[in-house]
Amino acid sequence: MTSCKRCMQVGLLALAAFWAGAGMAQSYPNHPVRVIAPFSAGGSADTLGRLIAQKLTIYLKQPFVVENRPGAGGLVGAQVVAQAPPDGYTLVISGVASHVVALALAKPPPFDAMRDFTHIALIGGPPIAIVVHPSVPHDLKGFVAWAKAQGAPVPFGSPGVGTHGQLIAEMMAQAVGIEFLHAPYKGAAPAMADLIAGQIKVTSTTLATASPQIRAGKANAIAFTSRTRVPDFPDVPTFTELGYPQLLASTWFSLSGPAKMPEDIAVRLNTEVRRALQQPDVKERFRLEGIETADYDQPAFTKFVAEESKRWTPIVRKSGAKAE
């Protein structure tokens, strides 16, 4: 009899824990959610983060408030979230820049991308664009000849130290035999502004950031790191077709939270982000900017982050890119 009573007590406790968890997911969120964008306003992390935050605000009926915390290739803002309570009320627009590339360059890294975060959902990613001022040749052969004729390393802007933009530009320089001098910015938008003003002649940034200026004729793209040509920019080649398949990459962004978030909250957020990605306005926005995504559930997305880290970390360390 005593054994049966104990079994009943254990069963009731397990049932209570199950319903408590279910209730937590149903009641979440019951106040505003803070979403850290670890780059400056106007860049891809910021614009994609705000797009998803708007959808989550509608779906979950609480404000998802985006806060920009740029610095150190995304590490500054990401570390804020790594140290936050794992209750689902502090999230980060994570991605390959902040959670793979910058970590591989940091000595020592301020956090572990897998151990210190709950990876929730993939948002998507544009290719990197090597973009030049209109005064500079924008076919690759002409650009390389121009760069070699400068007599000194050519300054290039990127969204910051340790970003995918820096990495791709450094890899390109090695591949084509030119010298670049890194000019890191606190985000993609200020780098793009200086390019348009002629303060720098080259920047390496996401197509999502560069596309309005390319369309306006204020900047030209040499090539994209996409797998195939972007339909809205059919005249811009890919690096792969130009003979540099190592320059194939997507600067993906995602939603993550602190480690040990309640599983039911992470799964609910994953479901709502995937719902947002299916909306016609989001699909059209992604098409215009060449953004690719995938429909990963939360465990599959966590596996994707681990695979991307395994792929890019050795490439970063061999590339010659340096944290500054």
N, C-alpha and C positions, 0 to 999 in steps of 0.2 A: 504493500500500500504506500509506504513511504517513497519507494522508487517511482511509483506512478505519479505521486504528487509532485516529485521533483521534475519528472518529464513534463507534466502539465505546466509547471512554473517556467521551465526553460522554453517551452513552446509559446506560452503567453508573452514572455519577454521578447522572443524573436518576432512574434506577430506585432507587438507594440513598436519594436524598432522599425519594422517594415512600414507600418502605417505612419510613423513619425517621419520617416524619410520621404514617403509619398506626399505627406502633408507639406513638408518643406519645399518640395518642388512645385506643388500647386500654389503655395503662398508666395513663392519667389517670383519677382522681387516685390517687396512691400515698401521700398523707398528708392531714391535715385541710385543709379549704378555709375561709378566712375570708370571711364575708359581712357587709359593712357595711350597717346600716340607718341612714340619715342623719337619723332622727328618734327621738324618745324611745320607750321601751317602751309598748305599749298602743295606739299609733296604727296606721293602716292599713299604712304601710310596714313596720312591725315585725311585725304579725300576718300579713300576706300573705307577707312574707319568711320568717318562721318556718314557715309552712305549706309553702312550696315547698322550704325547706331540709330539712325532715323527709323529704319525698319523695325529694329528691336523695341524702340520706344512705342511704336504703333502696336506691335504684336503682344508685348508684355505689359503695356499700359503703365509704365514708369519711365521717367527720363533716363536715357543712357547718354551721359554727358562726356564729351571728348575733351581731354586736357592734353595740350602739347607739352612734352618734357624732353626736348632734344639734347643731344650730346653724346660723344664717344661712340658714334655709329649705332646709336639706339640702346647702348648699354645702360645709360643713366636712367631713362624712363623704365626700361625693363626691370632694372634692379628694384625700383620702387614697388613694382608689383610682386616680385619674388619675395619681398619682405612683408607684404600685406597679409592681413588675416584671410584664410581660405574660405570665405563665406559667399563668394560670388559677387561681391559688391565693388571689387577693384579688379579690373581686367586690363589687358594690354593688346594693342595691335602688334602682334609678334610677326616674325617672318625670317626669311633666310638672311637678311642683312643683320638684324639684331641678335638672332638666336643661333646663327651658324658662323657667318663670316667674321663679325666683330669679335666673337668669342675666340675664334681660332687665332686672332691677332693679339688679343689681350694677354698681358703677362703681369700678374696672374689673372685669369678670368674671374670676374666678380660673382659669377653664379654658374650653375650647371643647367644646360638647356632642358635636359630630361628630368633630372632629379628635383629641380626647384620650381617646376611649372606643371600645371595641368593644361595640356593642349586640347583645345575645344573644337575648333572648326577651321577648315581652309576657306579663305575668302577668294583668293585667286591672285594672279600675278601677270603683269605686263613684261615684255622683253626689255632689255636694256637697249638704249639708243645712244650711239656715239654721235653727238650733235655739234655742229660748228657754226660760227658766225658767217653770214652771207659773203663776207670778204675773203673767205677761205675756200679752196677747192673741196667739194664734197663727194667726189668719186674717190675711192680708196687709193688708187694709184697716184692721182694728182695730190691728194692730201699727204701721202707719204713723201712725195718729192718736195712739197712745200715745207713739211716738218723738218726734213733733213737740211733744207736750205737755210733754216733759221740760225744755225751756228751755235745753238744752245738748247737745252731741254725745253720743250714746249709746255707751259703751264696748262693744266686741265682742272676743271672744277668737278667736284663730286658732292653728293649729299652729306658726306662726312667721312671721317677716318673709319676704316673697317667696313664700309658699305659695299654692297654688290657693285655699285657704280665704280668705286675705286678699283675693285678687283678686276672687273672686266677691262677697264682702261689699261691697267698695268699688264694684263695678259695680252691685250691687243698690241701694246708697244713692243713687248718681247717678240710676238709672232711676226710683226712686219718690219722689225729692225729699226725702230725709232726710239727717242728718249722723251719721256714725259716727266714733268715736275708736278707733283700733286698739290692742289690748292683745295683743301677740305673746307666745306661750308657746313653750317648747322641746318642742313636740310636741302632738298632739291630746289625749292622755289628761289631762294636767294642766289644759288649758283646759276639758275636759268636767267634771272634778272641781270646778273653781271655779264652773261654771255650776250644777251640782247643789247646791252649798253656798250659792248665792245671791250669791257674790262678784261675779259678772257676770251680766247678764240675757240676753245673746245670745252665741252662738258660731257660727262658720262652719267646718264640718268635714266629713269624709266620712261617708256613711251607715254605712259599715262600723264606724266608731268610735261614732257616735251611736245606732245601732239598739238596743243593749241597754237604754240609758237611756230611749229612746222607748217601747219595749215595757213597761218597768217603770213608766211613768207619771211618771218623774222629770224628764222634759223633753218638750217638744212641738216638732214640726217645722212651720215655716211653709210651706215648699215645697222640692222637690228640683230639681236641675239635669238630671235624666234626660230622655230623649226621650219616654218614656211613663210612666205611673204604675207604681210598683214594686208587684208583686202582693202582697207581704206588708204593704204600707202603703197600701191602696186609698183611704183617706180623705185622703191627703196629695197636693195637686196638684203639677203641675210648673210651673216658671216660664213655660215656653212657653205652656201653656194659660191662664195668668194674664195673658198679653199681653206677656211679656218673652223673646222667642226668643233674644236675645243671651246669656241666662243658660242656655245649653245646654252642658253640659260633663261629661266623665268625668275624674276624678282617677286616671289610669292609673298603674300601677306595673309595673316590669319588672326584668330582670336584665341587668346590664352589667359589663364589665371594662375594664381599661386598654386603650389603643390598641395595635394590633399583636399582639393575642393570636393564637396559632396557629389557623388557620381550622378545622382538624379538631376542636379542643377546643370552639370556639364553636359549631360545628354539632352536636356531640354534646350539649352542654348545652342547646341549643335543642330538640333532639329529646326530651330527658328532661323538660324543663319542659312541653312540649306533651303529653307522655304523662301527666304529673301532672294537667294540667287536664282530662283526660278521665275521671279517676277519680270514681266516684259520690259519695264523701264530699266531694271538692273542689267538684263541681257543686252539691251541696246547700248547702254553706257559701256559695258564691257567690250562690245563689238567695236565701238568707235576707238577704243584705246588699246585694242589688241590683247585684252586680258583673257587669259585662259584659266579655267578652274576645273574642279573635279568634285563629284558627289561622294565625299568620304563620311562615314559615320565617325563617332568620336574615337573608338579604338583604331580604326584604319588611319585616321589623320595622325594620331600619335605615332604610329608605325612610320608614316610618311616623313615626319619630322626627323625621326631617328635615321632613316635612310638618307635624307638630304645632308644631315650632319656627317655621316660616314662618307658620302661622295665628295663634299666640298672642303672639308677640313684639310685633307692632304694637299688639295689643289691650292688652297689659300696659302698654306705654309711654303709651298714651292714657287709661288708666283712672284715673289719679290715685293709684294705689298707689305707696308709697315704701318703699325699704329704710330701716331705722332703726338 
